[in-house]
Amino acid sequence: MSKAFTRENDEAEDDLPVEQRLPASTKNYITPGGWLRLKDELYQLVNKERPEVVQIVNWAASNGDRSENGDYLYGKRRLREIDRRIRFLTKRLELAEVVDPEAREATDQVFFSATVLIERGDGSEQLLRIVGVDEIDLSRGHISWISPIARTLIKAREGDSVLFRGPDGAEDIEILEVRYEKIS
């Protein structure tokens, strides 16, 4: 089959890590801070990185033989990566539904964008923030709303104990505090 009739995979959902894939027919919930970061990355790619790489590729192409021209070959590869990421970010931003935690009415129930203080089964406390799939940062306690622990916590209330079935087995988790605040 000719290469002209094959389709390059444009960073489809299947290429993403499991924790960043959206379940079929669900909305792409995101916090205002996450939406702004994606928008800034898209702006940077379109207005800064891509024009710089195009300029390098044009210069390298003008040097003659392209088959062994590292600047040209690397530049073309980088352009494909940038274009793929631009398409991905554009699609993600189109599907995004921004949920502002500060605009939510006061509640002690856990929903998307909640900051939740929990007590694990071993007695340790952990602060978790339930965010969109594009905002995951485990080092800061930002977990995806589709992660197993977040799905266990969602709709529970402050003071509730929930049973979390994780990879290490079942664990009782107590919800100590639920608040809705700006997530940076």
Backbone hydrogen bonds, N-H to C=O, Kabsch-Sander energy under -0.5 kcal/mol:
donor,donor_aa,acceptor,acceptor_aa,energy
5,F,2,S,-1.7
6,T,3,K,-1.4
8,E,6,T,-0.6
10,D,8,E,-0.5
11,E,9,N,-1.7
15,D,12,A,-1.7
16,L,12,A,-0.5
16,L,13,E,-1.3
20,Q,17,P,-2.3
21,R,17,P,-0.5
21,R,18,V,-1.2
26,T,23,P,-1.3
28,N,95,L,-1.2
29,Y,27,K,-1.3
30,I,97,E,-1.8
35,W,31,T,-2.5
36,L,32,P,-2.2
37,R,33,G,-2.0
38,L,34,G,-2.2
39,K,35,W,-2.5
40,D,36,L,-2.7
41,E,37,R,-2.3
42,L,38,L,-2.3
43,Y,39,K,-2.4
44,Q,40,D,-2.5
45,L,41,E,-2.4
46,V,42,L,-2.6
47,N,43,Y,-2.8
48,K,44,Q,-1.7
49,E,44,Q,-2.1
50,R,45,L,-2.6
52,E,48,K,-1.7
53,V,49,E,-2.4
54,V,50,R,-2.7
55,Q,51,P,-2.0
56,I,52,E,-1.9
57,V,53,V,-2.7
58,N,54,V,-2.5
59,W,55,Q,-2.2
60,A,56,I,-2.8
61,A,57,V,-2.6
62,S,58,N,-1.6
63,N,60,A,-1.0
64,G,61,A,-1.2
69,N,66,R,-1.0
70,G,68,E,-1.0
73,L,69,N,-2.8
74,Y,70,G,-2.9
75,G,71,D,-2.1
76,K,72,Y,-2.5
77,R,73,L,-2.0
78,R,74,Y,-2.8
79,L,75,G,-2.4
80,R,76,K,-2.0
81,E,77,R,-2.1
82,I,78,R,-2.7
83,D,79,L,-2.9
84,R,80,R,-2.4
85,R,81,E,-2.3
86,I,82,I,-2.6
87,R,83,D,-2.3
88,F,84,R,-2.3
89,L,85,R,-2.9
90,T,86,I,-2.5
91,K,87,R,-2.2
92,R,88,F,-2.7
93,L,89,L,-2.7
94,E,90,T,-2.0
95,L,91,K,-1.8
96,A,92,R,-0.9
97,E,28,N,-2.3
98,V,96,A,-0.5
99,V,30,I,-2.7
100,D,98,V,-0.5
103,A,100,D,-1.1
104,R,100,D,-0.5
104,R,101,P,-0.7
110,V,156,A,-2.7
113,S,130,I,-1.7
114,A,111,F,-1.6
115,T,179,R,-3.2
116,V,114,A,-0.6
116,V,128,L,-3.5
117,L,177,E,-2.6
118,I,116,V,-0.6
118,I,126,Q,-3.0
119,E,174,E,-2.6
120,R,118,I,-0.6
120,R,124,S,-3.2
123,G,120,R,-1.8
126,Q,118,I,-2.4
128,L,116,V,-3.1
128,L,126,Q,-0.6
129,R,141,G,-2.9
130,I,114,A,-2.5
131,V,129,R,-0.8
131,V,143,I,-3.0
135,E,132,G,-1.8
137,D,142,H,-1.9
140,R,137,D,-1.5
141,G,138,L,-0.9
142,H,137,D,-2.3
143,I,129,R,-2.8
143,I,141,G,-0.8
145,W,131,V,-1.8
147,S,144,S,-1.6
151,R,147,S,-2.6
152,T,148,P,-1.5
153,L,149,I,-1.9
154,I,150,A,-2.6
155,K,110,V,-3.2
156,A,153,L,-2.3
158,E,108,D,-2.1
159,G,175,I,-3.2
160,D,157,R,-2.4
162,V,173,I,-3.1
164,F,162,V,-0.7
164,F,171,E,-3.3
165,R,163,L,-0.6
166,G,164,F,-0.9
166,G,169,G,-2.1
169,G,166,G,-1.7
171,E,164,F,-2.1
173,I,162,V,-3.1
174,E,119,E,-2.2
175,I,160,D,-2.9
176,L,117,L,-2.5
176,L,174,E,-0.8
177,E,117,L,-1.6
179,R,115,T,-2.3
181,E,179,R,-0.5
184,S,182,K,-0.6
